[in-house]
Amino acid sequence: MDKKEKVKRRRQPKELNKQIGERCRKARETAGYTQEQLADLIGVSTQFLSDAERGVTGMSVNTIVKLCGILNISADFLLLGVAEPNKTESPLSIYTRMKRLSPQERELVEEVTNLMMKSFHLPK
């Protein structure tokens, strides 16, 4: 086996990395980030994030911690795909994400939501 074949063989996605990468991608899209934006926020290259989302490469603990903080998801969700114990809502639901905001941030979200509802002619 030549050097190219060894590298190609090593770069095959592992099933666990693929699952983690898929959850990362879904959480990133739900949060409204592009790969470029999220990569900048967690201090990795866009190529690395792309590879991680496709399961081609794994992520360090440090990167996982940063991802969970920025995307407002638990490590249990990212690594195992499970929601918090005794919780029925998705870790990506608006309600779950809102609970993690500060009171000032929640107030801003409420104001924006009220403005949006007015624009749709819906009652509060």
Legacy VTK file of the C-alpha trace (Angstrom):
# vtk DataFile Version 3.0
C-alpha trace
ASCII
DATASET POLYDATA
POINTS 124 float
0.000 0.000 0.000
1.521 3.328 -1.052
1.464 6.565 0.990
-1.585 8.004 -0.841
-3.651 4.902 -0.154
-2.701 4.984 3.543
-3.770 8.632 3.873
-7.019 7.975 1.989
-7.750 4.955 4.157
-7.095 6.908 7.371
-9.445 9.712 6.275
-12.539 7.528 5.986
-15.283 8.875 8.262
-15.896 6.931 11.462
-19.551 6.339 12.283
-19.397 8.154 15.628
-17.650 11.154 14.047
-20.337 11.231 11.336
-23.111 11.271 13.951
-21.434 14.002 15.997
-20.761 15.994 12.830
-24.390 15.739 11.734
-25.626 16.992 15.113
-23.063 19.807 14.958
-24.275 20.812 11.487
-27.932 20.786 12.560
-27.172 22.848 15.661
-25.092 25.309 13.609
-27.862 25.745 11.050
-30.501 26.089 13.781
-28.390 28.793 15.432
-28.102 30.583 12.079
-24.337 30.390 11.618
-22.442 29.682 8.429
-19.483 27.324 8.640
-17.177 30.325 8.234
-18.818 32.238 11.100
-18.797 29.308 13.508
-15.233 28.339 12.604
-14.086 31.885 13.440
-15.935 31.815 16.766
-14.386 28.531 17.895
-10.932 29.248 16.482
-10.651 26.573 13.790
-10.425 26.703 10.014
-13.517 26.454 7.859
-12.011 23.321 6.298
-11.647 21.700 9.727
-15.273 22.458 10.623
-16.413 21.127 7.255
-14.405 17.934 7.788
-15.788 17.566 11.331
-19.388 18.023 10.168
-18.864 15.305 7.563
-17.209 13.005 10.104
-13.867 12.975 8.314
-12.094 14.221 11.426
-12.844 14.197 15.115
-12.905 17.206 17.424
-10.865 17.880 20.548
-12.537 18.280 23.920
-11.647 21.984 23.814
-13.414 22.403 20.457
-16.463 20.486 21.687
-16.689 22.700 24.790
-16.518 25.839 22.625
-19.149 24.471 20.221
-21.563 23.618 23.013
-21.191 27.066 24.544
-21.651 28.977 21.313
-24.466 26.802 19.961
-26.210 26.551 23.354
-26.357 22.765 23.286
-25.293 20.180 25.848
-22.308 17.914 25.332
-24.726 14.996 25.836
-26.674 16.149 22.816
-23.606 16.748 20.646
-21.782 13.540 21.574
-24.645 11.130 22.228
-27.704 12.696 20.631
-29.655 12.676 23.876
-31.615 15.518 25.407
-31.188 16.523 29.028
-32.715 14.002 31.469
-36.432 14.430 32.112
-36.741 16.878 29.236
-39.165 16.314 26.415
-38.216 19.306 24.266
-35.410 19.140 21.745
-32.088 20.680 22.838
-32.389 22.791 19.677
-35.903 24.047 20.383
-36.487 27.757 20.782
-37.745 27.238 24.333
-34.601 25.365 25.373
-32.342 27.932 23.764
-34.268 30.834 25.333
-33.844 29.362 28.842
-30.087 29.734 28.459
-30.246 33.484 27.768
-29.734 36.150 30.382
-32.818 38.138 31.506
-31.694 41.091 29.372
-31.245 38.880 26.313
-34.678 37.295 26.845
-36.223 40.755 27.073
-34.651 41.730 23.745
-35.908 38.529 22.114
-39.387 39.223 23.471
-39.346 42.764 22.061
-38.237 41.544 18.636
-40.840 38.768 18.709
-43.588 41.249 19.576
-42.529 43.462 16.654
-42.583 40.468 14.330
-46.020 39.435 15.570
-47.310 42.968 14.945
-45.941 42.860 11.420
-47.867 39.623 10.847
-50.944 41.189 12.448
-50.999 38.527 15.155
-51.936 39.237 18.789
-49.269 38.850 21.480
LINES 1 125
124 0 1 2 3 4 5 6 7 8 9 10 11 12 13 14 15 16 17 18 19 20 21 22 23 24 25 26 27 28 29 30 31 32 33 34 35 36 37 38 39 40 41 42 43 44 45 46 47 48 49 50 51 52 53 54 55 56 57 58 59 60 61 62 63 64 65 66 67 68 69 70 71 72 73 74 75 76 77 78 79 80 81 82 83 84 85 86 87 88 89 90 91 92 93 94 95 96 97 98 99 100 101 102 103 104 105 106 107 108 109 110 111 112 113 114 115 116 117 118 119 120 121 122 123
